[in-house]
Amino acid sequence: MLARERKFTVDDLYKTTKELLLLHGYEGFTFSILAERLEISRGALYKYFENKEELITDYMLDELERFLLKLENIQKFEGFEQQFDALIELIFKHTEIHQMIIIALQIRANISEKVKKNKAKLDELHLDMYKQLQGFITLGKQEKRLKSHLADGLLLGFIFQTIAIPNHSGISHDEWVRSIKEIISHGMFTKK
């Protein structure tokens, strides 16, 4: 008698894919490790995906689309400062987005037609994200909350790179985020 294959949901699959990508990186991620974690056979994965790149790019599309919906909601806040607070909270709730974008850059598009299409869609979503953020920067400059002479890309890069700063001191998450907001909005120098 054949053993029945354990059932898994798309959510289980994507959640575990995310965990393993963050733990092992793109090169260390394999169907064997994923199948073992999900307690299924590798063959069960191959029923749905020809290779790991198809799975990873499908997962990344889902993750980025969800993030973009949350990013769009920031525009509901009135004024630049409220949008700034909401943006910082959002990026610190989803610190993995930055890592996933870096991983996505490692995947070669020529692996299969599906991967090629997924990579093109990921590029589109990445551009959509920057268009939304461009509106945020424009609002900050219109309200004279951001210095007009600073390049938009520099401002966005600076804000998004703060999630990569390691918290070696073990400062609580809330205090860490508050401190990041303060440094971005008021600098780190005391007034003379």
Buried (B, 14 or more C-beta within 10 A) or exposed (E): EEEEEEEBEEEBBBEBBBEBBBEEEBEEBEBEBBBEBBEBBEEBBEEEBBBBBBBBBBBBBBBBEEBBEEBEEBEEBEEBEEBBBBBBBBBBEBEBBBBBBEBBEEBEBEBBEBBBBBBEBBEEBBEBBEEBBEEBBEBBBEEEBBEEEEEBEEBBEEBBEBBEEEEEEEEEEEEBBEBBBEEBEEEEEEEE
